[in-house]
Amino acid sequence: MSSFFISYSRKDLAFAETLRKHIQLMDSGHDVFLDLYKIKTGVRWKQYLLSSVRKNDFFILILSNNSAISTFVQQEVKWVQQDELKTGVRKLFIIRIDDVPIPTYMSTFQVLNATGNFVIDFYKLMEGINGKASYFKIMHEKESDSPTGYWIKLYVDAPLPFLQKIEKVEYRFDYEFQCSKFVDAVEIVENKRGAYKKNYAVEFWISEPILVFIVLYLKSMRQITFEHRIPLYF
């Protein structure tokens, strides 16, 4: 069960309504915020909208010629971007239903271009939502190898504004892994000035597949955990 905030122009209400109904058909427990139904008379709507953007799990923007020039939509997008930077969790997903240029403030975000077949577009959108819950990714590279093993560099990848939110990264190696003298069972990498992805790297030698548990400590006091398996390349 998840909660969704739909940001749209009232001129695109028909598409927003169809989207809301399909999300609820997937699971009757899903809560979908559409302002037409959620904001009651007398409510301080601006504060209510901000609270709703923050508390919902996902934010779906219906990008069109209408919404691209809507000051209300721009404000909602600004709020969700601020929330993403604070938490490190991806919430904003965009579906473009018109041949409208992507606004500058959205240029760094992946956009799903509608095909005109709503069913196909809907399931592509849900696939993206279900598969990408975080802007942070754990990556590894093979540095060098030999007949008995190879060096691995393990690091965190994310857009720069998100990397700058990291206080430290903790790598916990599988207890069955025989750590080399170059790495401890727990490695902690602190934040550095001018942070970028390789600043949070650890290097080690392996001769067998291993599982690494990673904890990101963000400046917002939030923690994000990952499991990352490194296979053999022989």
trRosetta pair geometry for C-beta under 8 A, 3 or more apart (Angstrom, degrees):
i j d omega theta_ij theta_ji phi_ij phi_ji
1 27 6.2 -152 -99 139 61 136
1 29 3.7 -69 -109 126 115 123
1 30 6.2 -160 -150 -75 64 47
1 31 7.7 53 174 -9 97 84
2 27 7.8 85 24 65 78 139
2 30 5.7 -3 60 -122 67 88
2 31 7.8 -130 112 35 38 73
2 57 4.6 -88 -165 52 95 152
2 58 6.4 35 156 1 127 111
3 30 7.2 161 -92 -167 35 63
3 31 4.3 -14 -114 68 87 103
3 32 7.6 -175 -158 -76 56 31
3 33 7.1 45 175 -21 96 100
3 55 7.1 -23 97 124 153 79
3 56 4.3 -124 119 -137 105 73
3 57 4.9 123 53 5 72 90
3 58 7.3 171 92 27 50 72
4 23 5.7 -76 26 -170 156 161
4 30 6.6 14 0 177 109 110
4 31 7.2 174 25 91 65 54
4 32 4.8 -11 65 -116 104 72
4 33 6.7 -157 97 22 52 75
4 56 6.1 75 -153 -177 5 125
4 57 7.0 -40 -71 59 50 87
4 58 4.9 -21 -112 72 74 100
4 59 7.7 160 -162 -88 60 23
4 60 6.0 9 -173 -3 109 113
5 33 4.5 -13 -112 59 65 124
5 52 5.9 132 -108 140 123 96
5 53 5.7 131 178 -108 176 52
5 56 4.1 150 -32 58 100 162
5 58 7.1 -169 26 96 71 49
5 59 4.8 -16 66 -112 107 70
5 60 7.0 173 83 24 51 67
5 76 7.8 -158 144 -173 127 123
5 80 7.7 -165 75 -84 137 127
6 16 5.3 133 146 -152 139 100
6 19 6.2 139 -118 97 140 129
6 20 6.3 -86 -15 -71 155 92
6 32 6.6 24 -17 -178 112 97
6 33 6.5 -175 19 83 71 65
6 34 5.3 -3 52 -92 121 78
6 60 5.2 -20 -109 69 66 102
6 62 6.8 27 -174 -18 93 107
7 59 6.4 23 -12 -179 115 93
7 60 7.0 -179 24 87 74 48
7 61 4.7 -22 69 -107 111 69
7 62 6.9 -168 88 20 56 72
7 67 7.2 110 133 -155 84 134
7 73 5.4 119 165 -135 107 82
7 76 4.6 177 -120 109 132 146
7 77 6.7 157 135 -59 167 76
7 80 7.9 -113 -31 -16 146 140
8 12 5.0 -118 -178 79 111 112
8 13 7.2 138 119 -87 132 44
8 15 7.3 -171 -142 80 143 99
8 16 4.3 -137 31 -77 170 130
8 61 7.6 161 -70 -159 58 46
8 62 4.1 20 -104 43 98 122
8 64 7.8 39 -151 13 80 117
8 67 5.8 -82 -153 -85 41 131
8 73 7.2 22 -130 -98 1 119
9 12 4.9 79 63 12 83 99
9 62 7.5 -117 17 90 70 107
9 64 6.3 -106 24 62 121 116
9 66 3.6 -143 73 127 164 112
9 67 4.2 -140 -27 -70 100 69
9 70 5.1 -168 -93 -51 97 143
9 73 6.5 -50 -63 -43 75 135
10 13 5.5 6 -167 -53 52 107
10 36 7.9 121 -118 -72 93 110
11 64 7.7 -140 88 99 103 140
11 66 4.2 -147 62 -130 126 159
12 15 4.9 -35 174 37 92 114
12 16 5.9 98 116 -24 84 99
12 62 5.5 -166 120 124 146 136
12 64 5.2 148 -69 14 144 157
12 66 5.6 -179 -28 58 103 137
12 67 6.5 -44 13 -37 139 106
12 97 6.9 130 -143 61 134 147
13 16 5.4 -60 -145 42 36 113
13 17 6.0 40 157 -25 70 105
13 36 7.1 71 -136 -50 117 149
14 17 5.8 -52 -148 33 28 113
14 18 6.6 27 153 -17 61 105
15 18 5.8 -55 -151 36 33 111
15 19 6.3 34 152 -20 66 107
15 62 5.9 142 106 -151 124 146
15 64 8.0 137 41 -54 153 141
15 97 5.9 -16 -139 -103 167 169
16 19 5.7 -55 -149 37 31 113
16 20 6.3 35 153 -22 65 105
16 34 6.1 133 152 -130 115 119
16 62 5.9 -109 -78 -12 86 156
17 20 5.7 -52 -148 34 31 113
17 21 6.4 28 156 -17 64 106
17 34 7.5 83 -91 -149 55 164
18 21 5.9 -56 -149 36 30 110
18 22 6.4 26 156 -17 65 108
18 118 6.3 -55 145 -157 139 151
19 22 6.0 -59 -148 37 29 108
19 23 6.5 30 156 -20 65 105
19 60 7.0 -157 163 118 143 150
19 62 7.2 -151 -10 -74 158 122
19 122 7.1 -176 -121 -110 71 101
20 23 6.0 -58 -152 33 29 110
20 24 6.5 19 156 -11 64 110
20 32 4.7 152 -142 131 85 150
20 34 5.2 -33 -85 -42 145 137
21 24 5.9 -62 -150 42 30 106
21 25 6.2 35 152 -25 66 107
22 25 5.4 -50 -144 32 34 115
22 26 6.9 45 153 -28 62 96
22 118 7.8 -163 -52 152 154 111
22 122 5.2 -63 141 -147 158 149
23 26 5.8 -47 -162 20 34 115
23 30 5.3 -126 149 123 92 152
23 32 5.2 119 84 -79 135 132
24 27 7.5 -94 -155 71 33 46
24 28 6.3 44 -180 -118 79 45
24 30 5.6 -144 -101 70 51 107
24 32 6.0 -91 -54 -3 97 129
26 30 6.4 42 71 -14 98 145
26 126 7.2 168 -96 -121 158 150
27 30 4.7 102 77 -26 94 98
31 56 7.7 -133 95 -119 102 93
33 38 5.3 -6 -148 -35 77 162
33 52 5.2 143 -146 180 161 127
33 56 5.8 -97 3 -76 131 144
34 37 5.3 50 76 22 93 103
34 38 6.5 144 66 -9 43 104
35 38 5.8 -75 -124 49 31 98
35 39 5.1 3 -166 -2 78 118
35 45 7.9 58 -154 -159 118 113
35 49 7.2 -2 -101 -100 118 102
36 39 7.8 -5 -71 34 6 92
38 48 7.9 177 130 153 102 121
38 52 7.0 90 137 -110 151 152
39 43 5.6 -140 -163 64 75 137
39 45 5.3 40 -154 -120 137 99
39 48 6.1 130 -113 104 93 144
39 49 7.6 -8 -82 -64 127 84
40 43 5.2 97 62 -23 71 119
43 48 5.1 23 156 -40 121 153
44 47 4.6 20 112 31 113 113
44 48 6.1 147 84 -21 62 95
45 48 5.4 -61 -141 42 32 114
45 49 6.0 36 160 -24 69 104
46 49 5.9 -51 -148 32 28 110
46 50 6.6 27 154 -16 62 105
47 50 5.7 -53 -148 36 33 112
47 51 6.3 33 154 -18 65 107
48 51 5.8 -54 -148 38 30 112
48 52 6.3 30 153 -20 64 109
49 52 5.7 -59 -148 37 30 111
49 53 6.4 34 155 -23 66 103
49 75 8.0 55 118 111 140 114
49 76 6.6 -87 166 -96 119 97
49 79 7.8 156 128 10 91 168
50 53 5.8 -51 -149 31 30 112
50 54 6.6 23 155 -14 63 109
50 79 5.6 -145 -126 -133 74 147
51 54 6.0 -63 -152 39 30 109
51 55 6.1 11 161 -9 68 115
52 55 6.2 -63 -135 42 28 100
52 56 6.1 26 168 -23 66 111
53 56 6.6 -61 -145 30 20 106
53 59 6.4 32 -149 -99 80 128
53 76 5.9 -173 -89 -155 134 79
53 79 4.6 65 105 115 161 129
53 80 5.3 -117 -176 -69 114 82
53 83 6.7 -172 133 -18 97 148
54 79 7.3 -89 -53 163 81 109
54 83 5.4 -170 -113 -105 72 138
56 59 6.5 114 91 -71 119 72
56 91 7.6 112 98 -161 82 124
57 91 7.1 -166 151 -125 37 95
58 91 5.6 -173 -127 -158 38 68
58 93 6.4 -6 -173 9 107 117
58 129 5.6 18 -126 -145 152 122
59 76 7.6 180 -162 155 126 101
59 80 4.4 -77 28 -123 174 152
59 91 4.6 54 9 141 100 98
59 92 5.0 -26 76 -95 111 57
59 93 7.0 154 81 22 56 68
60 93 5.3 -25 -107 73 67 96
60 94 7.8 156 -162 -91 53 27
60 95 6.8 5 -173 5 99 105
60 125 7.2 49 -130 -179 123 130
60 129 8.0 -36 -80 -80 103 131
61 67 7.1 161 -179 146 89 149
61 73 7.1 101 -144 -168 103 108
61 76 7.9 159 -99 103 99 114
61 77 6.3 36 -94 -90 141 105
61 92 6.6 12 -11 -162 114 89
61 93 7.2 179 22 86 75 43
61 94 4.7 -19 66 -109 107 76
61 95 7.3 172 85 28 57 60
61 106 7.9 -130 94 -117 161 139
62 67 6.0 144 92 -27 73 158
62 95 6.0 -21 -113 70 57 93
62 97 6.1 -1 -172 -5 90 123
63 67 5.8 -124 -129 77 35 125
63 68 6.4 59 -165 -67 81 89
63 94 5.3 28 -21 -171 124 105
63 95 6.8 -180 22 84 85 38
63 96 4.3 -35 78 -101 113 70
63 97 7.0 158 74 13 56 71
63 98 7.5 -122 121 39 68 84
63 100 6.4 -146 149 67 92 126
63 102 7.4 6 178 -115 155 72
63 106 7.4 167 -102 139 140 172
63 111 6.8 -42 31 -143 152 120
64 67 4.9 85 42 14 79 96
64 68 6.7 -134 85 -14 37 90
64 96 7.4 152 -74 -157 48 57
64 97 5.1 -23 -85 61 100 98
64 98 4.4 87 -146 1 70 118
64 100 6.1 124 -175 -11 26 145
65 68 6.1 -50 -143 26 24 117
65 69 7.4 0 165 1 55 107
65 98 4.8 -79 -20 113 86 166
65 100 4.8 -171 -73 -87 60 123
66 69 7.0 -86 -168 42 26 91
66 70 6.6 34 146 -41 67 111
66 98 8.0 120 5 -10 74 149
67 70 5.1 -48 -146 14 44 124
67 73 4.6 119 -168 -87 87 172
68 73 7.8 -57 -69 87 14 143
68 100 5.1 -159 -30 164 148 142
68 101 7.6 103 -153 67 156 67
68 103 5.7 171 -152 -47 92 111
70 73 3.9 72 83 9 115 108
70 74 6.6 180 94 -11 61 82
71 74 5.5 -51 -146 37 36 115
71 75 6.4 39 154 -22 66 103
72 75 5.8 -55 -153 34 30 111
72 76 6.6 29 151 -18 64 106
73 76 5.6 -54 -149 36 34 112
73 77 6.3 34 154 -19 67 105
74 77 5.8 -54 -148 36 30 111
74 78 6.4 35 152 -22 63 105
74 103 7.9 -111 -105 151 99 171
74 105 7.3 78 -146 60 92 151
75 78 5.6 -52 -150 33 33 115
75 79 6.6 35 152 -21 64 103
76 79 5.7 -52 -152 32 33 113
76 80 6.6 25 154 -14 66 104
77 80 6.0 -56 -146 39 33 105
77 81 6.3 34 155 -20 66 107
77 92 7.1 71 -142 -126 77 134
77 105 6.9 114 118 118 131 121
77 106 6.9 -56 -171 -77 148 102
78 81 5.8 -56 -147 36 29 111
78 82 6.5 31 154 -19 63 106
78 105 7.6 -31 -80 170 80 146
79 82 5.8 -57 -154 35 30 111
79 83 6.4 29 151 -18 65 107
80 83 5.4 -52 -147 37 37 114
80 84 6.3 43 152 -24 67 102
80 91 5.5 -131 -168 93 108 121
80 92 5.1 124 128 -71 130 104
81 84 5.6 -49 -147 32 33 113
81 85 6.6 33 154 -17 63 103
81 92 6.8 6 -74 -35 67 149
81 105 7.9 -99 -39 168 162 102
82 85 5.9 -55 -151 35 31 110
82 86 6.5 30 152 -20 64 108
83 86 5.7 -57 -150 36 32 113
83 87 6.2 0 164 5 68 113
83 91 6.5 -12 98 25 117 150
84 87 6.5 -73 -138 51 25 89
84 88 7.3 86 177 -88 59 7
84 89 6.5 -121 -130 72 65 53
84 90 6.5 36 -135 -112 117 37
84 91 5.7 -140 -78 23 97 97
84 92 6.5 -60 -51 -3 143 105
84 135 7.0 82 176 -25 110 133
85 88 7.8 28 -162 -66 20 47
85 161 5.8 -56 -119 146 109 118
85 162 6.9 -131 -126 -87 61 67
85 165 6.5 175 -180 -65 68 138
86 165 7.8 176 -129 -133 18 141
86 220 4.8 104 179 -95 70 145
86 222 8.0 93 143 -3 69 134
87 218 7.6 109 -159 89 25 166
87 220 6.2 -87 -86 82 41 163
87 222 5.7 45 -142 3 62 171
88 134 6.4 12 142 -151 86 95
88 135 6.2 -125 -169 43 62 100
88 136 5.9 8 179 -22 114 116
88 158 7.8 -32 -148 -145 96 159
88 162 5.8 106 -123 -153 80 106
88 165 6.1 -162 -70 94 102 144
88 216 7.1 -158 170 109 169 139
88 218 5.4 -141 -25 -82 133 150
88 220 7.6 -159 -12 30 95 129
88 222 6.6 -165 24 89 112 130
88 224 5.8 -103 102 -35 138 143
89 133 6.5 -34 -154 163 88 75
89 134 5.9 -58 -121 -103 52 68
89 135 7.7 167 -147 0 7 85
89 224 7.7 176 -71 -96 80 126
90 93 7.9 75 153 -58 102 83
90 132 5.6 -35 76 136 156 90
90 133 6.1 173 48 174 97 21
90 134 5.8 -178 -2 -112 95 9
90 135 5.2 132 -63 -49 96 75
92 109 6.3 -60 112 -133 121 145
93 112 7.4 15 174 0 91 118
93 125 6.4 114 148 -161 133 88
93 128 5.9 138 -137 108 126 121
93 129 5.6 -56 -50 -80 162 89
94 106 6.6 94 -81 -169 161 132
94 109 5.8 93 0 123 131 127
94 110 7.4 171 43 96 101 50
94 111 4.7 -47 95 -118 119 75
94 112 6.6 168 93 24 59 74
95 111 7.6 142 -107 -171 19 71
95 112 4.7 -29 -108 75 70 106
95 113 8.0 154 -160 -97 59 11
95 114 5.8 68 172 -58 98 96
95 121 6.5 92 -153 173 130 113
95 125 5.6 -27 -71 -94 126 127
96 100 6.6 -147 -160 47 108 91
96 102 7.4 -73 -87 -85 142 88
96 111 5.2 33 -21 171 117 120
96 112 6.9 176 16 83 74 48
96 113 5.2 -26 62 -110 108 59
96 114 6.3 -142 85 1 51 86
97 114 4.6 23 -108 13 60 149
102 106 5.3 -118 179 89 94 107
102 107 5.8 126 117 -96 116 61
102 111 6.1 -133 -101 -36 130 156
103 106 5.0 72 65 17 85 103
103 107 7.4 -115 102 -44 44 78
104 107 5.5 -23 -154 -24 39 121
106 109 5.2 -61 -173 34 73 118
106 111 7.4 69 147 -71 117 116
108 159 6.7 78 167 -122 134 147
110 128 7.5 -155 106 -151 129 137
112 121 6.9 129 145 -157 121 84
112 124 5.8 154 -148 118 133 116
112 125 5.7 -155 59 -86 170 78
112 128 6.6 -135 -59 -11 128 155
114 118 7.9 -3 -156 -100 112 55
114 121 4.8 15 -131 -118 76 148
115 120 5.8 -26 47 87 135 128
115 121 5.8 -165 24 -63 84 98
116 121 8.0 135 27 -36 20 128
117 120 4.2 41 100 20 115 115
117 121 6.3 155 83 -15 61 90
118 121 5.6 -62 -144 43 32 111
118 122 5.8 36 159 -27 70 107
119 122 5.8 -53 -146 32 26 113
119 123 6.7 15 160 -10 61 107
120 123 6.4 -64 -151 40 27 101
120 124 6.4 27 154 -18 65 109
121 124 5.8 -58 -149 37 30 112
121 125 6.3 32 154 -21 65 107
122 125 5.7 -57 -152 35 30 112
122 126 6.4 24 154 -14 66 107
123 126 5.5 -49 -140 40 37 110
123 127 6.2 46 155 -26 65 102
124 127 5.6 -51 -147 32 30 115
124 128 6.6 31 153 -18 62 103
125 128 5.9 -56 -155 34 31 110
125 129 6.5 28 150 -17 65 107
126 129 5.5 -53 -144 38 36 112
126 130 6.0 29 159 -15 69 109
127 130 6.1 -58 -142 41 27 105
127 131 6.0 7 164 -6 63 120
128 131 6.2 -72 -139 45 23 100
128 132 5.9 -26 -179 21 65 118
129 132 7.2 -79 -126 49 14 81
134 137 7.6 159 99 -62 100 56
134 224 6.3 118 -126 -162 145 144
135 158 5.0 80 130 -146 91 106
135 159 6.1 -54 177 18 128 96
135 162 4.9 -154 103 -79 132 167
136 156 5.9 -27 -161 -166 103 106
136 157 7.4 136 -160 74 52 47
136 158 4.6 -35 -100 -70 59 128
136 162 6.4 -149 -67 147 81 133
136 216 6.1 -67 -165 -30 170 165
136 224 6.2 119 46 104 146 152
136 226 7.6 -124 115 -49 111 134
137 156 7.4 140 74 -162 44 56
137 157 4.7 -26 67 66 96 98
137 158 6.7 157 17 -69 71 70
138 154 7.1 0 -177 -173 96 93
138 155 7.8 167 -154 88 57 31
138 156 6.3 -37 -102 -103 59 60
138 157 7.6 165 -99 19 10 83
138 212 7.8 -165 174 87 146 114
138 214 5.5 157 -98 23 137 158
138 226 5.0 164 -25 127 134 156
138 228 4.3 -104 112 -75 142 142
139 154 7.5 166 89 -153 47 49
139 155 5.7 -22 66 67 91 78
139 156 7.5 131 20 -126 85 11
139 157 4.8 44 -11 -15 127 123
139 197 7.5 19 38 175 128 134
140 152 5.5 -7 -172 -174 117 107
140 153 6.6 160 -155 82 62 49
140 154 4.8 -19 -101 -100 94 70
140 155 7.5 144 -93 19 45 65
140 228 7.1 140 -29 157 117 130
140 230 5.5 -32 68 -106 174 111
141 152 7.2 149 75 -158 42 59
141 153 4.8 -9 56 56 94 101
141 155 8.0 -3 5 16 100 108
142 145 6.4 -4 176 -49 119 107
142 150 5.5 3 -155 140 102 140
142 151 7.2 114 -168 78 55 59
142 152 6.3 -37 -104 -102 52 66
142 233 6.0 -38 -79 9 154 158
143 150 7.2 164 54 166 67 91
143 151 3.9 -48 59 98 115 111
143 152 6.7 -163 2 -89 94 12
143 153 5.4 92 -54 -23 111 100
143 203 6.7 18 -21 -140 153 115
144 150 6.2 -164 98 -154 42 85
144 151 5.0 32 45 28 79 112
145 149 7.1 -140 -147 120 73 32
145 150 3.3 -31 -102 -96 80 115
145 151 7.4 -135 -72 20 48 65
145 233 7.1 -105 -90 75 151 116
146 149 6.3 8 56 54 90 55
146 150 6.7 168 17 -82 62 63
148 207 5.6 -29 157 -116 73 126
149 205 5.7 74 124 174 133 90
149 206 5.6 -166 -163 96 114 37
149 207 3.4 -73 -82 -82 117 79
150 205 7.3 -170 102 -145 20 67
150 206 6.8 -20 61 58 63 75
150 233 6.8 -26 23 45 152 114
151 203 6.1 7 -176 -175 105 102
151 204 7.3 166 -148 88 64 24
151 205 5.6 -40 -93 -93 63 68
152 203 6.9 170 84 -148 47 56
152 204 5.9 -19 57 63 92 72
152 205 7.6 153 13 -103 80 19
152 206 5.8 9 -6 8 125 115
152 230 6.0 30 -140 -163 161 154
153 198 7.8 -5 167 -134 133 90
153 201 5.3 -4 -175 -169 98 126
153 202 7.5 166 -151 82 54 36
153 203 5.1 -23 -98 -96 71 85
154 171 6.6 104 100 -118 136 145
154 201 6.5 147 75 -153 43 68
154 202 5.3 -14 58 58 98 85
154 203 7.7 174 17 -84 72 35
154 204 7.6 -9 2 21 112 101
154 212 6.4 -3 -151 68 162 173
154 228 7.2 138 -149 102 120 147
154 230 7.4 -83 -86 -67 115 136
155 197 5.3 91 144 158 124 87
155 198 5.7 -37 -129 -109 161 43
155 200 5.5 118 -153 84 80 78
155 201 3.9 -32 -83 -91 108 83
155 202 7.6 168 -74 17 63 55
156 163 7.1 150 108 -115 110 89
156 166 7.0 123 90 -85 158 160
156 169 5.8 -151 -25 -99 133 149
156 197 5.9 -143 87 -145 58 78
156 200 4.5 -17 26 91 106 142
156 214 7.5 164 -79 173 100 145
156 216 6.7 102 -116 -94 150 119
157 197 4.8 19 -103 -128 59 142
158 162 4.0 -88 144 88 130 125
158 163 5.2 165 70 -55 100 78
158 197 7.1 153 26 -91 59 100
159 162 5.2 82 64 12 76 105
159 163 7.3 -146 98 -9 35 90
160 163 5.5 -54 -142 35 37 113
160 164 6.3 37 161 -22 68 104
160 195 7.9 146 -155 91 73 80
160 196 6.8 -30 -113 -109 90 78
161 164 5.9 -55 -153 33 31 114
161 165 7.3 36 148 -26 59 102
162 165 5.6 -49 -160 22 41 116
162 166 7.8 53 145 -33 61 91
163 166 5.9 -40 -168 5 45 116
163 195 4.9 -165 139 123 100 110
163 196 6.1 53 135 -124 161 29
163 197 6.2 -100 -105 -69 141 59
163 199 7.8 105 176 46 122 115
163 200 7.6 -146 -149 -10 99 129
164 195 5.3 160 -95 53 55 119
165 218 4.9 3 143 -151 101 98
165 219 5.2 -118 -163 19 64 102
165 220 6.8 -3 -171 -11 116 95
166 169 6.4 -3 -175 -51 132 90
166 191 5.8 167 105 -94 77 100
166 195 6.5 179 53 -178 104 159
166 200 6.6 -20 122 -81 160 142
166 216 5.9 -76 -121 -164 102 101
166 217 7.0 88 -163 72 67 56
166 218 6.2 -58 -101 -104 43 59
166 219 7.5 -21 15 -25 3 83
167 190 7.7 -45 155 -152 60 65
167 191 5.3 -77 -157 -30 29 125
167 217 4.5 -61 60 109 108 100
167 218 6.4 126 -3 -163 91 8
167 219 5.6 137 -55 -73 95 61
168 188 5.8 12 169 -177 127 94
168 189 6.3 166 -161 84 75 48
168 190 4.9 -34 -104 -113 103 48
168 191 6.0 -92 -68 -27 58 76
168 217 4.9 11 54 47 77 120
169 188 7.3 164 83 -154 47 50
169 189 4.7 -5 56 56 95 101
169 200 4.6 79 4 -165 146 114
169 214 6.5 -15 -173 -166 98 100
169 215 7.3 159 -159 81 50 52
169 216 5.7 -18 -108 -106 79 65
169 217 7.4 -154 -77 19 33 79
170 186 6.6 -12 -170 -170 96 97
170 187 7.4 157 -157 83 47 48
170 188 5.1 -13 -104 -103 75 80
170 189 8.0 -165 -74 22 32 67
170 214 6.9 152 81 -157 57 49
170 215 4.3 -4 56 55 108 100
170 217 7.2 62 -11 -21 102 105
171 186 7.1 159 82 -156 56 46
171 187 4.4 -5 56 58 107 97
171 188 7.7 -162 22 -73 69 34
171 189 7.5 42 -9 -7 104 102
171 202 5.4 -98 15 10 159 151
171 212 5.7 -21 -164 -174 95 118
171 213 7.6 137 -164 76 44 50
171 214 5.7 -14 -105 -103 63 79
172 185 7.1 15 -153 150 64 73
172 186 5.3 -8 -104 -107 72 82
172 212 6.9 144 73 -167 48 63
172 213 4.2 -22 65 66 105 101
172 214 7.4 -165 22 -73 75 32
172 215 7.4 43 -9 -6 109 100
173 177 4.9 -93 160 64 110 136
173 179 5.9 120 77 -81 159 108
173 183 7.1 95 -38 133 147 121
173 185 5.4 -121 51 -152 101 52
173 186 7.5 -141 14 -71 79 38
173 187 7.7 55 -26 -1 102 98
173 204 7.9 -72 -90 96 141 178
173 210 6.5 -21 -158 175 93 133
173 212 5.7 -30 -105 -111 57 80
173 213 7.9 -147 -62 25 13 75
174 177 4.5 96 70 -15 89 107
174 210 5.3 -161 23 -165 122 82
174 211 4.4 85 -64 57 124 82
174 212 6.9 -86 -23 -74 81 41
174 213 7.8 119 -67 -13 59 90
175 185 7.2 31 -109 -151 61 125
177 206 7.5 -43 -154 -121 116 103
177 208 7.5 -165 -121 76 78 106
177 210 4.5 43 -96 -125 135 120
177 211 7.9 -158 -39 41 123 59
179 183 5.2 -121 -165 89 107 86
179 184 6.4 51 159 -156 161 16
179 185 5.7 -126 -29 -72 148 59
179 204 7.1 -64 -150 -152 77 135
180 183 5.8 59 58 28 81 89
180 204 5.7 163 32 -163 114 85
180 205 4.4 68 -48 46 156 102
182 203 6.9 -47 139 99 131 83
182 204 5.9 177 89 -116 104 64
182 205 6.6 88 36 -1 126 96
183 187 5.8 -49 -157 -60 90 131
183 202 6.3 87 -119 170 120 118
183 203 7.5 -152 -64 88 117 44
183 204 4.0 -27 -14 -97 148 119
184 187 5.7 145 54 -71 85 72
187 202 4.8 86 116 -110 157 149
189 199 7.5 151 161 139 124 63
189 200 5.0 138 104 -146 141 58
189 201 7.3 128 -109 45 164 25
189 202 6.5 -137 -49 -56 125 91
191 195 6.0 -50 -159 -79 82 131
191 199 7.9 44 -154 132 41 129
192 195 5.7 134 65 -90 70 73
192 199 4.7 -132 41 -167 125 132
194 199 7.9 158 97 -66 69 150
195 199 5.2 -126 -144 59 64 152
195 200 7.5 38 -162 -38 104 100
196 199 5.5 108 55 -8 56 107
197 200 6.5 -72 -169 37 41 99
197 201 7.6 63 139 -53 66 96
198 201 5.0 -17 -161 -22 57 129
206 209 7.9 67 161 -101 135 14
206 210 5.8 -116 -129 -8 139 123
206 230 6.7 117 35 107 170 131
206 232 7.9 -136 120 -95 110 77
208 232 6.8 -44 -142 -65 27 118
209 229 6.7 13 178 -179 108 95
209 230 6.4 179 -152 90 63 59
209 231 5.1 -17 -110 -127 110 44
209 232 5.5 -89 -59 -25 79 84
210 229 7.4 -179 94 -149 39 57
210 230 5.3 3 56 52 80 103
211 227 6.4 -12 -172 -171 103 98
211 228 7.4 151 -158 78 55 42
211 229 5.2 -25 -103 -100 75 76
211 230 7.8 -172 -83 19 28 71
212 227 7.5 151 79 -159 47 49
212 228 5.0 -22 64 65 95 94
212 229 7.8 174 19 -86 70 28
212 230 6.8 38 -6 -11 110 108
213 225 7.0 -11 -175 -167 91 101
213 226 7.4 162 -158 84 47 53
213 227 5.9 -23 -103 -103 68 68
213 228 8.0 171 -87 22 22 74
214 225 6.9 153 84 -156 55 52
214 226 4.4 -9 59 58 104 100
214 227 7.7 -179 19 -83 79 21
214 228 6.2 27 -8 0 120 116
215 223 5.7 -15 -170 -167 100 110
215 224 7.4 151 -157 76 51 43
215 225 5.3 -18 -102 -101 72 77
215 226 8.0 -169 -73 22 32 70
216 223 6.7 154 77 -157 55 54
216 224 4.5 -6 52 56 109 95
216 225 7.8 -156 19 -72 72 32
216 226 7.7 47 -15 -5 100 106
217 223 5.8 -18 -101 -103 60 81
218 221 7.1 -45 82 25 77 17
218 222 4.8 -5 49 60 121 83
218 223 7.3 -164 12 -81 84 31
218 224 7.1 54 -26 -5 114 101
